[in-house]
Amino acid sequence: MQVKTKRESKGIVSWPVDERPRERLLSCGPNALTDAELIAILVRVGFEGTSAVELGRNLIKQFGSLRTMAEAPISALMDIKD
């Protein structure tokens, strides 16, 4: 059984402001963010038990790279559950 931390259970809004992807993008620019964090900004929200950043990590893991994900058919993206 995985125990969720406060940070994971309440989503990105509970993170310190200087750790949130959107705020870091605005203050530091896109090169300061990981691909997963950039995806999180695009998808905006995760789903129950999975933050947008974790969803971004899962997408990168599944597709192998941001480029491969961008080139994937929309049907492959729609099949993502977690």
Phi and psi in degrees as GROMACS dihedral restraints (atoms count N, CA, C in turn):
[ dihedral_restraints ]
;  ai    aj    ak    al  type     phi  dphi    fc
    3     4     5     6     1   -92.3    20    10
    4     5     6     7     1   127.6    20    10
    6     7     8     9     1   -90.2    20    10
    7     8     9    10     1   126.5    20    10
    9    10    11    12     1   -85.2    20    10
   10    11    12    13     1   138.1    20    10
   12    13    14    15     1   -80.9    20    10
   13    14    15    16     1   166.6    20    10
   15    16    17    18     1   -56.0    20    10
   16    17    18    19     1   -40.0    20    10
   18    19    20    21     1   -61.5    20    10
   19    20    21    22     1   -42.3    20    10
   21    22    23    24     1   -74.5    20    10
   22    23    24    25     1   -36.2    20    10
   24    25    26    27     1   -77.5    20    10
   25    26    27    28     1   -25.3    20    10
   27    28    29    30     1  -105.5    20    10
   28    29    30    31     1     1.2    20    10
   30    31    32    33     1    83.4    20    10
   31    32    33    34     1   179.7    20    10
   33    34    35    36     1   -62.9    20    10
   34    35    36    37     1   -31.2    20    10
   36    37    38    39     1   -61.6    20    10
   37    38    39    40     1   -20.6    20    10
   39    40    41    42     1   -86.7    20    10
   40    41    42    43     1    -8.1    20    10
   42    43    44    45     1   -72.2    20    10
   43    44    45    46     1   154.4    20    10
   45    46    47    48     1   -57.6    20    10
   46    47    48    49     1   142.5    20    10
   48    49    50    51     1   -53.4    20    10
   49    50    51    52     1   -40.4    20    10
   51    52    53    54     1   -74.6    20    10
   52    53    54    55     1    -2.6    20    10
   54    55    56    57     1  -105.8    20    10
   55    56    57    58     1    -9.6    20    10
   57    58    59    60     1   -74.6    20    10
   58    59    60    61     1   134.1    20    10
   60    61    62    63     1   -56.2    20    10
   61    62    63    64     1   -46.7    20    10
   63    64    65    66     1   -62.7    20    10
   64    65    66    67     1   -43.0    20    10
   66    67    68    69     1   -68.2    20    10
   67    68    69    70     1   -38.2    20    10
   69    70    71    72     1   -66.8    20    10
   70    71    72    73     1   -36.6    20    10
   72    73    74    75     1   -60.4    20    10
   73    74    75    76     1   -46.2    20    10
   75    76    77    78     1   -67.1    20    10
   76    77    78    79     1   -38.1    20    10
   78    79    80    81     1   -88.2    20    10
   79    80    81    82     1   -30.0    20    10
   81    82    83    84     1  -118.3    20    10
   82    83    84    85     1   -15.5    20    10
   84    85    86    87     1    91.5    20    10
   85    86    87    88     1   167.3    20    10
   87    88    89    90     1   -66.4    20    10
   88    89    90    91     1   -26.5    20    10
   90    91    92    93     1   -69.9    20    10
   91    92    93    94     1   -15.0    20    10
   93    94    95    96     1   -84.0    20    10
   94    95    96    97     1    -8.5    20    10
   96    97    98    99     1  -106.4    20    10
   97    98    99   100     1   151.9    20    10
   99   100   101   102     1   -78.3    20    10
  100   101   102   103     1   164.9    20    10
  102   103   104   105     1   -58.8    20    10
  103   104   105   106     1   -39.5    20    10
  105   106   107   108     1   -61.6    20    10
  106   107   108   109     1   -38.9    20    10
  108   109   110   111     1   -69.7    20    10
  109   110   111   112     1   -36.5    20    10
  111   112   113   114     1   -65.0    20    10
  112   113   114   115     1   -41.0    20    10
  114   115   116   117     1   -62.6    20    10
  115   116   117   118     1   -41.4    20    10
  117   118   119   120     1   -57.4    20    10
  118   119   120   121     1   -39.4    20    10
  120   121   122   123     1   -65.0    20    10
  121   122   123   124     1   -39.6    20    10
  123   124   125   126     1   -69.6    20    10
  124   125   126   127     1   -42.5    20    10
  126   127   128   129     1   -79.8    20    10
  127   128   129   130     1   -19.6    20    10
  129   130   131   132     1    71.9    20    10
  130   131   132   133     1   -43.5    20    10
  132   133   134   135     1  -139.2    20    10
  133   134   135   136     1   154.6    20    10
  135   136   137   138     1   -94.6    20    10
  136   137   138   139     1  -140.8    20    10
  138   139   140   141     1  -147.0    20    10
  139   140   141   142     1   175.8    20    10
  141   142   143   144     1   -48.0    20    10
  142   143   144   145     1   120.1    20    10
  144   145   146   147     1    85.0    20    10
  145   146   147   148     1    -3.7    20    10
  147   148   149   150     1  -136.2    20    10
  148   149   150   151     1   116.8    20    10
  150   151   152   153     1   -73.0    20    10
  151   152   153   154     1   166.4    20    10
  153   154   155   156     1   -61.8    20    10
  154   155   156   157     1   -35.4    20    10
  156   157   158   159     1   -67.1    20    10
  157   158   159   160     1   -43.2    20    10
  159   160   161   162     1   -64.0    20    10
  160   161   162   163     1   -39.1    20    10
  162   163   164   165     1   -60.1    20    10
  163   164   165   166     1   -43.0    20    10
  165   166   167   168     1   -59.4    20    10
  166   167   168   169     1   -44.0    20    10
  168   169   170   171     1   -60.5    20    10
  169   170   171   172     1   -43.8    20    10
  171   172   173   174     1   -63.2    20    10
  172   173   174   175     1   -39.3    20    10
  174   175   176   177     1   -64.8    20    10
  175   176   177   178     1   -44.7    20    10
  177   178   179   180     1   -61.7    20    10
  178   179   180   181     1   -42.6    20    10
  180   181   182   183     1   -62.5    20    10
  181   182   183   184     1   -44.0    20    10
  183   184   185   186     1   -69.0    20    10
  184   185   186   187     1   -43.1    20    10
  186   187   188   189     1   -91.9    20    10
  187   188   189   190     1   -17.8    20    10
  189   190   191   192     1    94.1    20    10
  190   191   192   193     1   -31.7    20    10
  192   193   194   195     1  -162.7    20    10
  193   194   195   196     1   163.5    20    10
  195   196   197   198     1   -64.6    20    10
  196   197   198   199     1   -39.1    20    10
  198   199   200   201     1   -61.8    20    10
  199   200   201   202     1   -47.1    20    10
  201   202   203   204     1   -62.0    20    10
  202   203   204   205     1   -39.8    20    10
  204   205   206   207     1   -63.8    20    10
  205   206   207   208     1   -42.5    20    10
  207   208   209   210     1   -65.4    20    10
  208   209   210   211     1   -29.4    20    10
  210   211   212   213     1   -89.8    20    10
  211   212   213   214     1    -6.3    20    10
  213   214   215   216     1   -70.6    20    10
  214   215   216   217     1   148.4    20    10
  216   217   218   219     1   -65.4    20    10
  217   218   219   220     1   149.4    20    10
  219   220   221   222     1   -56.7    20    10
  220   221   222   223     1   -32.7    20    10
  222   223   224   225     1   -61.8    20    10
  223   224   225   226     1   -35.2    20    10
  225   226   227   228     1   -66.9    20    10
  226   227   228   229     1   -36.7    20    10
  228   229   230   231     1   -71.8    20    10
  229   230   231   232     1   -35.2    20    10
  231   232   233   234     1   -69.7    20    10
  232   233   234   235     1   -20.0    20    10
  234   235   236   237     1   -82.4    20    10
  235   236   237   238     1    -5.5    20    10
  237   238   239   240     1   -69.9    20    10
  238   239   240   241     1   126.9    20    10
  240   241   242   243     1  -111.2    20    10
  241   242   243   244     1   -38.0    20    10
